[in-house]
Amino acid sequence: MTLEGFKWSSPPRRKGFKGILFLGFLLTLFSTPFAWAVSPKTLSDQQKEVEAAARNYLEAEVARDFTRVYGSLYPGSDYCKANNFQAYRAEAQSSPVRITAYEILRIVLLEENPDKKKFPNLEEFARVEVDLVLHYSDTNQKADVNYNFPFVKEGGKWYKL
């Protein structure tokens, strides 16, 4: 006896249960962004500082203001250590990927330094969740993506890491 051609099927009760789970997932999915949305009324002073730094960085990306974008990057990052402004600008100008729009969804302040050996002088860390609209100039395609940008504070100033 072989099992070829045999079709497994779920009992009817399981399909109903899956439907309920799927409906619950959809309700959670659609209600979550409202709970996470960034509202100036609900942000702490520290989150407002991070939000201002994130908006500065993202608006510079949208405007393709390379000087401002590079100035938003953490100077002690591996990227900035390996790439001066001219190298960054050449890379950015040749990239077909452009941020055309963004929406900040959530700002999370991290309690402790996740890498004290690598970043001993950093005062604070944050994660900024953003919905981005990307445009690929080489294919003229658009994509909506969700991304978490890390931000760090040094010398009283917030930078994108």
N, CA, C and O atoms as a GROMACS GRO file, in nm:
protein
  644
    1MET      N    1   0.084  -0.116   0.000
    1MET     CA    2   0.000   0.000   0.000
    1MET      C    3   0.090   0.124   0.000
    1MET      O    4   0.182   0.134   0.081
    2THR      N    5   0.063   0.217  -0.089
    2THR     CA    6   0.141   0.340  -0.096
    2THR      C    7   0.053   0.458  -0.062
    2THR      O    8  -0.069   0.449  -0.063
    3LEU      N    9   0.118   0.569  -0.031
    3LEU     CA   10   0.046   0.690   0.003
    3LEU      C   11   0.038   0.787  -0.115
    3LEU      O   12  -0.012   0.898  -0.100
    4GLU      N   13   0.088   0.745  -0.232
    4GLU     CA   14   0.081   0.832  -0.349
    4GLU      C   15  -0.064   0.859  -0.383
    4GLU      O   16  -0.148   0.768  -0.382
    5GLY      N   17  -0.093   0.982  -0.414
    5GLY     CA   18  -0.228   1.018  -0.452
    5GLY      C   19  -0.320   1.040  -0.334
    5GLY      O   20  -0.433   1.086  -0.351
    6PHE      N   21  -0.274   1.007  -0.213
    6PHE     CA   22  -0.357   1.026  -0.096
    6PHE      C   23  -0.351   1.174  -0.057
    6PHE      O   24  -0.242   1.230  -0.046
    7LYS      N   25  -0.463   1.235  -0.037
    7LYS     CA   26  -0.470   1.376  -0.003
    7LYS      C   27  -0.511   1.390   0.143
    7LYS      O   28  -0.617   1.343   0.184
    8TRP      N   29  -0.424   1.454   0.219
    8TRP     CA   30  -0.454   1.478   0.360
    8TRP      C   31  -0.547   1.597   0.369
    8TRP      O   32  -0.530   1.696   0.297
    9SER      N   33  -0.644   1.589   0.454
    9SER     CA   34  -0.734   1.702   0.474
    9SER      C   35  -0.753   1.724   0.623
    9SER      O   36  -0.746   1.632   0.704
   10SER      N   37  -0.776   1.848   0.655
   10SER     CA   38  -0.798   1.884   0.796
   10SER      C   39  -0.942   1.860   0.832
   10SER      O   40  -1.031   1.874   0.749
   11PRO      N   41  -0.966   1.823   0.956
   11PRO     CA   42  -1.105   1.810   1.000
   11PRO      C   43  -1.172   1.948   0.992
   11PRO      O   44  -1.105   2.050   1.006
   12PRO      N   45  -1.300   1.953   0.970
   12PRO     CA   46  -1.371   2.080   0.956
   12PRO      C   47  -1.350   2.175   1.074
   12PRO      O   48  -1.344   2.297   1.054
   13ARG      N   49  -1.339   2.122   1.194
   13ARG     CA   50  -1.322   2.209   1.311
   13ARG      C   51  -1.189   2.284   1.305
   13ARG      O   52  -1.184   2.399   1.348
   14ARG      N   53  -1.085   2.226   1.254
   14ARG     CA   54  -0.955   2.291   1.246
   14ARG      C   55  -0.960   2.408   1.149
   14ARG      O   56  -0.898   2.512   1.173
   15LYS      N   57  -1.035   2.394   1.038
   15LYS     CA   58  -1.045   2.504   0.943
   15LYS      C   59  -1.112   2.624   1.008
   15LYS      O   60  -1.071   2.737   0.986
   16GLY      N   61  -1.215   2.599   1.088
   16GLY     CA   62  -1.281   2.708   1.158
   16GLY      C   63  -1.189   2.775   1.259
   16GLY      O   64  -1.188   2.897   1.272
   17PHE      N   65  -1.111   2.694   1.328
   17PHE     CA   66  -1.016   2.746   1.425
   17PHE      C   67  -0.909   2.829   1.355
   17PHE      O   68  -0.870   2.935   1.405
   18LYS      N   69  -0.862   2.783   1.240
   18LYS     CA   70  -0.764   2.859   1.162
   18LYS      C   71  -0.822   2.993   1.118
   18LYS      O   72  -0.753   3.094   1.117
   19GLY      N   73  -0.948   2.992   1.083
   19GLY     CA   74  -1.015   3.116   1.043
   19GLY      C   75  -1.020   3.216   1.158
   19GLY      O   76  -0.998   3.336   1.138
   20ILE      N   77  -1.049   3.166   1.276
   20ILE     CA   78  -1.054   3.253   1.394
   20ILE      C   79  -0.914   3.308   1.424
   20ILE      O   80  -0.900   3.427   1.454
   21LEU      N   81  -0.813   3.223   1.416
   21LEU     CA   82  -0.676   3.269   1.437
   21LEU      C   83  -0.638   3.374   1.334
   21LEU      O   84  -0.577   3.475   1.369
   22PHE      N   85  -0.673   3.351   1.208
   22PHE     CA   86  -0.641   3.446   1.102
   22PHE      C   87  -0.711   3.579   1.126
   22PHE      O   88  -0.650   3.684   1.108
   23LEU      N   89  -0.838   3.576   1.167
   23LEU     CA   90  -0.912   3.698   1.196
   23LEU      C   91  -0.846   3.774   1.312
   23LEU      O   92  -0.831   3.896   1.306
   24GLY      N   93  -0.807   3.701   1.415
   24GLY     CA   94  -0.737   3.764   1.528
   24GLY      C   95  -0.606   3.827   1.485
   24GLY      O   96  -0.572   3.936   1.529
   25PHE      N   97  -0.532   3.758   1.398
   25PHE     CA   98  -0.408   3.812   1.345
   25PHE      C   99  -0.433   3.941   1.269
   25PHE      O  100  -0.360   4.039   1.286
   26LEU      N  101  -0.537   3.943   1.184
   26LEU     CA  102  -0.569   4.063   1.107
   26LEU      C  103  -0.606   4.180   1.198
   26LEU      O  104  -0.561   4.292   1.177
   27LEU      N  105  -0.687   4.152   1.299
   27LEU     CA  106  -0.725   4.258   1.393
   27LEU      C  107  -0.603   4.314   1.465
   27LEU      O  108  -0.590   4.435   1.482
   28THR      N  109  -0.514   4.227   1.506
   28THR     CA  110  -0.391   4.270   1.572
   28THR      C  111  -0.305   4.350   1.477
   28THR      O  112  -0.250   4.454   1.514
   29LEU      N  113  -0.292   4.302   1.355
   29LEU     CA  114  -0.210   4.369   1.255
   29LEU      C  115  -0.258   4.509   1.228
   29LEU      O  116  -0.178   4.602   1.221
   30PHE      N  117  -0.389   4.527   1.211
   30PHE     CA  118  -0.441   4.658   1.177
   30PHE      C  119  -0.452   4.752   1.297
   30PHE      O  120  -0.452   4.874   1.279
   31SER      N  121  -0.461   4.699   1.418
   31SER     CA  122  -0.471   4.788   1.534
   31SER      C  123  -0.334   4.828   1.585
   31SER      O  124  -0.321   4.932   1.649
   32THR      N  125  -0.230   4.749   1.560
   32THR     CA  126  -0.097   4.775   1.613
   32THR      C  127  -0.038   4.908   1.569
   32THR      O  128   0.015   4.979   1.654
   33PRO      N  129  -0.043   4.946   1.441
   33PRO     CA  130   0.019   5.073   1.402
   33PRO      C  131  -0.039   5.192   1.478
   33PRO      O  132   0.034   5.288   1.505
   34PHE      N  133  -0.167   5.189   1.511
   34PHE     CA  134  -0.226   5.300   1.584
   34PHE      C  135  -0.168   5.308   1.724
   34PHE      O  136  -0.149   5.417   1.778
   35ALA      N  137  -0.141   5.195   1.783
   35ALA     CA  138  -0.084   5.194   1.918
   35ALA      C  139   0.062   5.238   1.914
   35ALA      O  140   0.111   5.295   2.012
   36TRP      N  141   0.131   5.214   1.803
   36TRP     CA  142   0.273   5.247   1.793
   36TRP      C  143   0.298   5.385   1.736
   36TRP      O  144   0.410   5.435   1.744
   37ALA      N  145   0.197   5.447   1.679
   37ALA     CA  146   0.217   5.574   1.610
   37ALA      C  147   0.283   5.676   1.703
   37ALA      O  148   0.250   5.684   1.821
   38VAL      N  149   0.376   5.753   1.646
   38VAL     CA  150   0.446   5.852   1.725
   38VAL      C  151   0.358   5.976   1.737
   38VAL      O  152   0.314   6.033   1.637
   39SER      N  153   0.334   6.015   1.858
   39SER     CA  154   0.254   6.134   1.884
   39SER      C  155   0.334   6.225   1.975
   39SER      O  156   0.385   6.180   2.078
   40PRO      N  157   0.348   6.352   1.939
   40PRO     CA  158   0.426   6.443   2.023
   40PRO      C  159   0.378   6.447   2.168
   40PRO      O  160   0.457   6.474   2.258
   41LYS      N  161   0.250   6.421   2.192
   41LYS     CA  162   0.195   6.426   2.327
   41LYS      C  163   0.248   6.311   2.413
   41LYS      O  164   0.259   6.326   2.535
   42THR      N  165   0.281   6.199   2.352
   42THR     CA  166   0.318   6.081   2.428
   42THR      C  167   0.469   6.059   2.436
   42THR      O  168   0.514   5.967   2.504
   43LEU      N  169   0.548   6.141   2.368
   43LEU     CA  170   0.692   6.122   2.368
   43LEU      C  171   0.757   6.190   2.488
   43LEU      O  172   0.718   6.300   2.528
   44SER      N  173   0.856   6.123   2.544
   44SER     CA  174   0.937   6.184   2.649
   44SER      C  175   1.029   6.288   2.584
   44SER      O  176   1.041   6.293   2.462
   45ASP      N  177   1.093   6.369   2.664
   45ASP     CA  178   1.186   6.469   2.610
   45ASP      C  179   1.299   6.400   2.534
   45ASP      O  180   1.342   6.448   2.428
   46GLN      N  181   1.346   6.290   2.587
   46GLN     CA  182   1.455   6.216   2.521
   46GLN      C  183   1.409   6.161   2.386
   46GLN      O  184   1.484   6.167   2.288
   47GLN      N  185   1.287   6.107   2.379
   47GLN     CA  186   1.233   6.056   2.253
   47GLN      C  187   1.214   6.170   2.152
   47GLN      O  188   1.233   6.149   2.032
   48LYS      N  189   1.178   6.287   2.199
   48LYS     CA  190   1.163   6.403   2.110
   48LYS      C  191   1.298   6.441   2.049
   48LYS      O  192   1.305   6.480   1.932
   49GLU      N  193   1.405   6.430   2.128
   49GLU     CA  194   1.540   6.458   2.075
   49GLU      C  195   1.576   6.356   1.967
   49GLU      O  196   1.629   6.392   1.862
   50VAL      N  197   1.546   6.229   1.993
   50VAL     CA  198   1.573   6.124   1.895
   50VAL      C  199   1.489   6.148   1.770
   50VAL      O  200   1.538   6.135   1.658
   51GLU      N  201   1.362   6.182   1.789
   51GLU     CA  202   1.274   6.208   1.675
   51GLU      C  203   1.328   6.322   1.588
   51GLU      O  204   1.326   6.312   1.466
   52ALA      N  205   1.376   6.429   1.651
   52ALA     CA  206   1.432   6.542   1.575
   52ALA      C  207   1.554   6.497   1.494
   52ALA      O  208   1.570   6.536   1.379
   53ALA      N  209   1.640   6.417   1.555
   53ALA     CA  210   1.759   6.366   1.484
   53ALA      C  211   1.718   6.275   1.369
   53ALA      O  212   1.775   6.281   1.261
   54ALA      N  213   1.619   6.189   1.393
   54ALA     CA  214   1.572   6.097   1.288
   54ALA      C  215   1.508   6.175   1.173
   54ALA      O  216   1.533   6.144   1.057
   55ARG      N  217   1.427   6.274   1.206
   55ARG     CA  218   1.365   6.355   1.099
   55ARG      C  219   1.470   6.431   1.019
   55ARG      O  220   1.461   6.440   0.897
   56ASN      N  221   1.571   6.484   1.088
   56ASN     CA  222   1.679   6.554   1.018
   56ASN      C  223   1.748   6.459   0.919
   56ASN      O  224   1.770   6.495   0.803
   57TYR      N  225   1.780   6.340   0.965
   57TYR     CA  226   1.844   6.240   0.879
   57TYR      C  227   1.753   6.201   0.762
   57TYR      O  228   1.795   6.203   0.647
   58LEU      N  229   1.628   6.166   0.792
   58LEU     CA  230   1.537   6.117   0.688
   58LEU      C  231   1.500   6.226   0.587
   58LEU      O  232   1.491   6.200   0.467
   59GLU      N  233   1.478   6.347   0.635
   59GLU     CA  234   1.448   6.457   0.543
   59GLU      C  235   1.566   6.487   0.453
   59GLU      O  236   1.549   6.520   0.336
   60ALA      N  237   1.687   6.474   0.507
   60ALA     CA  238   1.807   6.492   0.426
   60ALA      C  239   1.817   6.382   0.320
   60ALA      O  240   1.856   6.409   0.206
   61GLU      N  241   1.782   6.259   0.356
   61GLU     CA  242   1.782   6.149   0.258
   61GLU      C  243   1.682   6.176   0.147
   61GLU      O  244   1.714   6.159   0.029
   62VAL      N  245   1.561   6.218   0.183
   62VAL     CA  246   1.458   6.246   0.083
   62VAL      C  247   1.504   6.360  -0.010
   62VAL      O  248   1.484   6.353  -0.131
   63ALA      N  249   1.565   6.463   0.048
   63ALA     CA  250   1.611   6.579  -0.030
   63ALA      C  251   1.743   6.552  -0.101
   63ALA      O  252   1.789   6.633  -0.182
   64ARG      N  253   1.805   6.438  -0.072
   64ARG     CA  254   1.936   6.403  -0.126
   64ARG      C  255   2.040   6.509  -0.092
   64ARG      O  256   2.124   6.546  -0.175
   65ASP      N  257   2.031   6.558   0.032
   65ASP     CA  258   2.126   6.655   0.085
   65ASP      C  259   2.240   6.575   0.149
   65ASP      O  260   2.237   6.545   0.268
   66PHE      N  261   2.339   6.541   0.067
   66PHE     CA  262   2.445   6.450   0.111
   66PHE      C  263   2.526   6.505   0.229
   66PHE      O  264   2.568   6.429   0.316
   67THR      N  265   2.547   6.635   0.232
   67THR     CA  266   2.621   6.696   0.342
   67THR      C  267   2.548   6.674   0.473
   67THR      O  268   2.608   6.638   0.574
   68ARG      N  269   2.418   6.696   0.472
   68ARG     CA  270   2.337   6.680   0.594
   68ARG      C  271   2.324   6.533   0.633
   68ARG      O  272   2.328   6.501   0.751
   69VAL      N  273   2.310   6.444   0.535
   69VAL     CA  274   2.301   6.301   0.566
   69VAL      C  275   2.430   6.257   0.633
   69VAL      O  276   2.426   6.193   0.739
   70TYR      N  277   2.545   6.289   0.573
   70TYR     CA  278   2.673   6.246   0.630
   70TYR      C  279   2.693   6.307   0.769
   70TYR      O  280   2.748   6.240   0.857
   71GLY      N  281   2.650   6.431   0.789
   71GLY     CA  282   2.660   6.495   0.919
   71GLY      C  283   2.570   6.432   1.024
   71GLY      O  284   2.592   6.451   1.144
   72SER      N  285   2.469   6.356   0.981
   72SER     CA  286   2.378   6.287   1.072
   72SER      C  287   2.433   6.153   1.119
   72SER      O  288   2.383   6.095   1.215
   73LEU      N  289   2.536   6.104   1.050
   73LEU     CA  290   2.592   5.973   1.082
   73LEU      C  291   2.689   5.984   1.199
   73LEU      O  292   2.760   6.083   1.213
   74TYR      N  293   2.690   5.881   1.282
   74TYR     CA  294   2.779   5.880   1.398
   74TYR      C  295   2.925   5.878   1.352
   74TYR      O  296   2.966   5.784   1.284
   75PRO      N  297   3.002   5.981   1.386
   75PRO     CA  298   3.141   5.989   1.338
   75PRO      C  299   3.229   5.871   1.380
   75PRO      O  300   3.325   5.838   1.310
   76GLY      N  301   3.197   5.807   1.492
   76GLY     CA  302   3.276   5.694   1.539
   76GLY      C  303   3.233   5.560   1.483
   76GLY      O  304   3.285   5.456   1.522
   77SER      N  305   3.136   5.561   1.390
   77SER     CA  306   3.088   5.434   1.333
   77SER      C  307   3.192   5.374   1.240
   77SER      O  308   3.278   5.445   1.188
   78ASP      N  309   3.184   5.244   1.220
   78ASP     CA  310   3.274   5.176   1.127
   78ASP      C  311   3.263   5.237   0.988
   78ASP      O  312   3.363   5.252   0.917
   79TYR      N  313   3.139   5.273   0.948
   79TYR     CA  314   3.119   5.330   0.815
   79TYR      C  315   3.194   5.462   0.799
   79TYR      O  316   3.266   5.482   0.701
   80CYS      N  317   3.177   5.552   0.896
   80CYS     CA  318   3.244   5.683   0.886
   80CYS      C  319   3.395   5.672   0.900
   80CYS      O  320   3.468   5.751   0.841
   81LYS      N  321   3.442   5.575   0.977
   81LYS     CA  322   3.586   5.554   0.988
   81LYS      C  323   3.644   5.506   0.855
   81LYS      O  324   3.758   5.540   0.821
   82ALA      N  325   3.567   5.427   0.781
   82ALA     CA  326   3.615   5.371   0.654
   82ALA      C  327   3.586   5.460   0.533
   82ALA      O  328   3.648   5.445   0.429
   83ASN      N  329   3.491   5.554   0.547
   83ASN     CA  330   3.449   5.636   0.432
   83ASN      C  331   3.444   5.783   0.471
   83ASN      O  332   3.368   5.822   0.560
   84ASN      N  333   3.524   5.866   0.404
   84ASN     CA  334   3.512   6.009   0.426
   84ASN      C  335   3.392   6.061   0.346
   84ASN      O  336   3.325   5.984   0.277
   85PHE      N  337   3.366   6.191   0.356
   85PHE     CA  338   3.248   6.246   0.290
   85PHE      C  339   3.250   6.224   0.139
   85PHE      O  340   3.148   6.191   0.080
   86GLN      N  341   3.365   6.240   0.076
   86GLN     CA  342   3.374   6.223  -0.069
   86GLN      C  343   3.340   6.080  -0.110
   86GLN      O  344   3.272   6.058  -0.211
   87ALA      N  345   3.387   5.982  -0.035
   87ALA     CA  346   3.357   5.842  -0.064
   87ALA      C  347   3.208   5.815  -0.043
   87ALA      O  348   3.145   5.747  -0.124
   88TYR      N  349   3.153   5.868   0.066
   88TYR     CA  350   3.010   5.852   0.092
   88TYR      C  351   2.928   5.913  -0.022
   88TYR      O  352   2.837   5.850  -0.074
   89ARG      N  353   2.962   6.037  -0.062
   89ARG     CA  354   2.885   6.105  -0.166
   89ARG      C  355   2.890   6.028  -0.298
   89ARG      O  356   2.788   6.015  -0.365
   90ALA      N  357   3.006   5.977  -0.334
   90ALA     CA  358   3.018   5.899  -0.458
   90ALA      C  359   2.930   5.774  -0.451
   90ALA      O  360   2.863   5.738  -0.548
   91GLU      N  361   2.931   5.708  -0.336
   91GLU     CA  362   2.848   5.588  -0.317
   91GLU      C  363   2.700   5.623  -0.323
   91GLU      O  364   2.622   5.553  -0.388
   92ALA      N  365   2.660   5.731  -0.256
   92ALA     CA  366   2.519   5.771  -0.252
   92ALA      C  367   2.470   5.815  -0.390
   92ALA      O  368   2.358   5.782  -0.429
   93GLN      N  369   2.553   5.887  -0.463
   93GLN     CA  370   2.512   5.933  -0.596
   93GLN      C  371   2.499   5.818  -0.696
   93GLN      O  372   2.416   5.824  -0.787
   94SER      N  373   2.578   5.714  -0.678
   94SER     CA  374   2.572   5.601  -0.772
   94SER      C  375   2.466   5.498  -0.736
   94SER      O  376   2.431   5.413  -0.818
   95SER      N  377   2.413   5.506  -0.614
   95SER     CA  378   2.313   5.408  -0.571
   95SER      C  379   2.179   5.434  -0.640
   95SER      O  380   2.134   5.549  -0.648
   96PRO      N  381   2.115   5.329  -0.692
   96PRO     CA  382   1.984   5.347  -0.754
   96PRO      C  383   1.870   5.357  -0.652
   96PRO      O  384   1.755   5.382  -0.690
   97VAL      N  385   1.899   5.338  -0.524
   97VAL     CA  386   1.795   5.337  -0.420
   97VAL      C  387   1.780   5.477  -0.362
   97VAL      O  388   1.877   5.540  -0.321
   98ARG      N  389   1.656   5.524  -0.359
   98ARG     CA  390   1.624   5.656  -0.304
   98ARG      C  391   1.510   5.643  -0.204
   98ARG      O  392   1.412   5.573  -0.229
   99ILE      N  393   1.523   5.710  -0.090
   99ILE     CA  394   1.410   5.721   0.003
   99ILE      C  395   1.327   5.839  -0.046
   99ILE      O  396   1.376   5.951  -0.055
  100THR      N  397   1.201   5.813  -0.079
  100THR     CA  398   1.116   5.920  -0.129
  100THR      C  399   1.013   5.967  -0.026
  100THR      O  400   0.961   6.078  -0.038
  101ALA      N  401   0.985   5.885   0.074
  101ALA     CA  402   0.891   5.924   0.178
  101ALA      C  403   0.917   5.837   0.300
  101ALA      O  404   0.976   5.729   0.290
  102TYR      N  405   0.872   5.885   0.416
  102TYR     CA  406   0.890   5.808   0.540
  102TYR      C  407   0.782   5.846   0.639
  102TYR      O  408   0.721   5.953   0.631
  103GLU      N  409   0.761   5.756   0.734
  103GLU     CA  410   0.674   5.783   0.848
  103GLU      C  411   0.736   5.717   0.970
  103GLU      O  412   0.759   5.596   0.971
  104ILE      N  413   0.765   5.796   1.071
  104ILE     CA  414   0.820   5.742   1.196
  104ILE      C  415   0.705   5.680   1.274
  104ILE      O  416   0.605   5.746   1.302
  105LEU      N  417   0.721   5.554   1.308
  105LEU     CA  418   0.616   5.480   1.379
  105LEU      C  419   0.639   5.473   1.529
  105LEU      O  420   0.546   5.488   1.608
  106ARG      N  421   0.765   5.449   1.567
  106ARG     CA  422   0.790   5.424   1.709
  106ARG      C  423   0.935   5.456   1.741
  106ARG      O  424   1.024   5.434   1.659
  107ILE      N  425   0.957   5.509   1.859
  107ILE     CA  426   1.092   5.537   1.907
  107ILE      C  427   1.109   5.465   2.040
  107ILE      O  428   1.033   5.488   2.134
  108VAL      N  429   1.209   5.379   2.046
  108VAL     CA  430   1.234   5.301   2.167
  108VAL      C  431   1.372   5.338   2.220
  108VAL      O  432   1.472   5.325   2.150
  109LEU      N  433   1.376   5.384   2.343
  109LEU     CA  434   1.504   5.412   2.408
  109LEU      C  435   1.554   5.282   2.469
  109LEU      O  436   1.480   5.213   2.539
  110LEU      N  437   1.679   5.249   2.443
  110LEU     CA  438   1.736   5.126   2.497
  110LEU      C  439   1.798   5.155   2.632
  110LEU      O  440   1.863   5.258   2.652
  111GLU      N  441   1.779   5.065   2.724
  111GLU     CA  442   1.819   5.087   2.863
  111GLU      C  443   1.970   5.091   2.885
  111GLU      O  444   2.020   5.168   2.967
  112GLU      N  445   2.043   5.007   2.811
  112GLU     CA  446   2.187   5.003   2.836
  112GLU      C  447   2.265   4.991   2.707
  112GLU      O  448   2.210   4.955   2.603
  113ASN      N  449   2.390   5.020   2.715
  113ASN     CA  450   2.482   5.014   2.602
  113ASN      C  451   2.496   4.868   2.557
  113ASN      O  452   2.546   4.785   2.633
  114PRO      N  453   2.453   4.836   2.434
  114PRO     CA  454   2.462   4.696   2.390
  114PRO      C  455   2.603   4.651   2.355
  114PRO      O  456   2.628   4.531   2.343
  115ASP      N  457   2.697   4.745   2.337
  115ASP     CA  458   2.834   4.708   2.302
  115ASP      C  459   2.932   4.806   2.368
  115ASP      O  460   2.984   4.897   2.302
  116LYS      N  461   2.955   4.787   2.497
  116LYS     CA  462   3.040   4.878   2.573
  116LYS      C  463   3.185   4.876   2.527
  116LYS      O  464   3.255   4.977   2.538
  117LYS      N  465   3.232   4.763   2.475
  117LYS     CA  466   3.370   4.755   2.427
  117LYS      C  467   3.389   4.840   2.301
  117LYS      O  468   3.487   4.913   2.289
  118LYS      N  469   3.296   4.828   2.209
  118LYS     CA  470   3.308   4.899   2.081
  118LYS      C  471   3.272   5.046   2.094
  118LYS      O  472   3.331   5.130   2.027
  119PHE      N  473   3.175   5.079   2.179
  119PHE     CA  474   3.126   5.216   2.193
  119PHE      C  475   3.129   5.260   2.341
  119PHE      O  476   3.023   5.280   2.400
  120PRO      N  477   3.246   5.276   2.400
  120PRO     CA  478   3.252   5.307   2.543
  120PRO      C  479   3.204   5.449   2.577
  120PRO      O  480   3.163   5.474   2.691
  121ASN      N  481   3.208   5.542   2.482
  121ASN     CA  482   3.176   5.682   2.512
  121ASN      C  483   3.032   5.720   2.480
  121ASN      O  484   2.994   5.835   2.500
  122LEU      N  485   2.953   5.627   2.433
  122LEU     CA  486   2.816   5.661   2.398
  122LEU      C  487   2.729   5.671   2.521
  122LEU      O  488   2.736   5.588   2.612
  123GLU      N  489   2.648   5.776   2.522
  123GLU     CA  490   2.564   5.805   2.638
  123GLU      C  491   2.432   5.731   2.636
  123GLU      O  492   2.384   5.685   2.739
  124GLU      N  493   2.372   5.720   2.516
  124GLU     CA  494   2.240   5.657   2.506
  124GLU      C  495   2.223   5.591   2.370
  124GLU      O  496   2.295   5.620   2.275
  125PHE      N  497   2.125   5.501   2.365
  125PHE     CA  498   2.093   5.429   2.243
  125PHE      C  499   1.943   5.432   2.221
  125PHE      O  500   1.865   5.433   2.316
  126ALA      N  501   1.902   5.433   2.094
  126ALA     CA  502   1.759   5.429   2.062
  126ALA      C  503   1.741   5.355   1.930
  126ALA      O  504   1.833   5.342   1.850
  127ARG      N  505   1.619   5.307   1.912
  127ARG     CA  506   1.580   5.242   1.786
  127ARG      C  507   1.458   5.318   1.734
  127ARG      O  508   1.362   5.341   1.807
  128VAL      N  509   1.464   5.356   1.607
  128VAL     CA  510   1.355   5.430   1.545
  128VAL      C  511   1.294   5.342   1.436
  128VAL      O  512   1.360   5.311   1.336
  129GLU      N  513   1.169   5.303   1.456
  129GLU     CA  514   1.099   5.221   1.356
  129GLU      C  515   1.033   5.315   1.255
  129GLU      O  516   0.961   5.407   1.292
  130VAL      N  517   1.059   5.289   1.127
  130VAL     CA  518   1.014   5.378   1.021
  130VAL      C  519   0.957   5.296   0.905
  130VAL      O  520   1.012   5.193   0.868
  131ASP      N  521   0.847   5.344   0.850
  131ASP     CA  522   0.798   5.294   0.721
  131ASP      C  523   0.859   5.383   0.615
  131ASP      O  524   0.845   5.505   0.620
  132LEU      N  525   0.926   5.322   0.518
  132LEU     CA  526   0.992   5.396   0.411
  132LEU      C  527   0.927   5.363   0.277
  132LEU      O  528   0.878   5.253   0.256
  133VAL      N  529   0.928   5.460   0.188
  133VAL     CA  530   0.895   5.436   0.048
  133VAL      C  531   1.027   5.451  -0.027
  133VAL      O  532   1.088   5.558  -0.028
  134LEU      N  533   1.068   5.342  -0.090
  134LEU     CA  534   1.193   5.342  -0.166
  134LEU      C  535   1.161   5.344  -0.314
  134LEU      O  536   1.066   5.282  -0.360
  135HIS      N  537   1.243   5.417  -0.389
  135HIS     CA  538   1.232   5.419  -0.535
  135HIS      C  539   1.364   5.369  -0.590
  135HIS      O  540   1.471   5.417  -0.552
  136TYR      N  541   1.355   5.273  -0.681
  136TYR     CA  542   1.473   5.218  -0.746
  136TYR      C  543   1.482   5.281  -0.884
  136TYR      O  544   1.405   5.247  -0.974
  137SER      N  545   1.577   5.374  -0.901
  137SER     CA  546   1.584   5.450  -1.026
  137SER      C  547   1.626   5.363  -1.143
  137SER      O  548   1.594   5.397  -1.257
  138ASP      N  549   1.696   5.254  -1.119
  138ASP     CA  550   1.740   5.169  -1.230
  138ASP      C  551   1.626   5.087  -1.290
  138ASP      O  552   1.630   5.054  -1.408
  139THR      N  553   1.526   5.054  -1.210
  139THR     CA  554   1.413   4.974  -1.260
  139THR      C  555   1.281   5.052  -1.256
  139THR      O  556   1.178   5.002  -1.302
  140ASN      N  557   1.285   5.172  -1.202
  140ASN     CA  558   1.167   5.256  -1.183
  140ASN      C  559   1.059   5.185  -1.101
  140ASN      O  560   0.940   5.203  -1.125
  141GLN      N  561   1.103   5.104  -1.005
  141GLN     CA  562   1.012   5.033  -0.916
  141GLN      C  563   1.005   5.105  -0.782
  141GLN      O  564   1.096   5.180  -0.746
  142LYS      N  565   0.898   5.082  -0.712
  142LYS     CA  566   0.876   5.140  -0.579
  142LYS      C  567   0.854   5.026  -0.480
  142LYS      O  568   0.797   4.922  -0.515
  143ALA      N  569   0.899   5.045  -0.358
  143ALA     CA  570   0.878   4.944  -0.254
  143ALA      C  571   0.849   5.013  -0.121
  143ALA      O  572   0.910   5.115  -0.088
  144ASP      N  573   0.755   4.958  -0.047
  144ASP     CA  574   0.726   5.004   0.088
  144ASP      C  575   0.795   4.907   0.183
  144ASP      O  576   0.772   4.786   0.177
  145VAL      N  577   0.879   4.960   0.270
  145VAL     CA  578   0.953   4.874   0.363
  145VAL      C  579   0.944   4.930   0.504
  145VAL      O  580   0.924   5.050   0.524
  146ASN      N  581   0.958   4.843   0.601
  146ASN     CA  582   0.963   4.881   0.741
  146ASN      C  583   1.106   4.858   0.786
  146ASN      O  584   1.164   4.754   0.759
  147TYR      N  585   1.162   4.957   0.855
  147TYR     CA  586   1.303   4.947   0.894
  147TYR      C  587   1.322   5.004   1.033
  147TYR      O  588   1.252   5.098   1.072
  148ASN      N  589   1.416   4.949   1.107
  148ASN     CA  590   1.454   5.001   1.238
  148ASN      C  591   1.593   5.062   1.227
  148ASN      O  592   1.691   4.992   1.202
  149PHE      N  593   1.602   5.193   1.246
  149PHE     CA  594   1.730   5.262   1.242
  149PHE      C  595   1.784   5.276   1.384
  149PHE      O  596   1.711   5.317   1.474
  150PRO      N  597   1.911   5.243   1.404
  150PRO     CA  598   1.972   5.266   1.536
  150PRO      C  599   2.022   5.410   1.546
  150PRO      O  600   2.079   5.464   1.450
  151PHE      N  601   2.002   5.472   1.662
  151PHE     CA  602   2.054   5.605   1.689
  151PHE      C  603   2.131   5.600   1.819
  151PHE      O  604   2.097   5.525   1.910
  152VAL      N  605   2.237   5.682   1.827
  152VAL     CA  606   2.321   5.687   1.946
  152VAL      C  607   2.344   5.832   1.984
  152VAL      O  608   2.338   5.923   1.901
  153LYS      N  609   2.372   5.852   2.113
  153LYS     CA  610   2.397   5.987   2.164
  153LYS      C  611   2.539   5.994   2.216
  153LYS      O  612   2.581   5.912   2.297
  154GLU      N  613   2.611   6.095   2.170
  154GLU     CA  614   2.746   6.120   2.219
  154GLU      C  615   2.766   6.270   2.225
  154GLU      O  616   2.729   6.342   2.132
  155GLY      N  617   2.824   6.317   2.334
  155GLY     CA  618   2.847   6.461   2.349
  155GLY      C  619   2.718   6.542   2.345
  155GLY      O  620   2.718   6.657   2.303
  156GLY      N  621   2.608   6.480   2.389
  156GLY     CA  622   2.481   6.548   2.393
  156GLY      C  623   2.407   6.554   2.260
  156GLY      O  624   2.300   6.614   2.251
  157LYS      N  625   2.462   6.492   2.156
  157LYS     CA  626   2.399   6.494   2.023
  157LYS      C  627   2.363   6.353   1.977
  157LYS      O  628   2.439   6.258   1.999
  158TRP      N  629   2.246   6.339   1.914
  158TRP     CA  630   2.200   6.211   1.861
  158TRP      C  631   2.248   6.196   1.716
  158TRP      O  632   2.242   6.290   1.637
  159TYR      N  633   2.294   6.075   1.682
  159TYR     CA  634   2.341   6.041   1.548
  159TYR      C  635   2.278   5.912   1.502
  159TYR      O  636   2.240   5.828   1.584
  160LYS      N  637   2.266   5.895   1.372
  160LYS     CA  638   2.227   5.764   1.316
  160LYS      C  639   2.352   5.678   1.314
  160LYS      O  640   2.457   5.720   1.265
  161LEU      N  641   2.341   5.559   1.369
  161LEU     CA  642   2.454   5.466   1.373
  161LEU      C  643   2.459   5.388   1.244
  161LEU      O  644   2.547   5.304   1.225
   0.00000   0.00000   0.00000
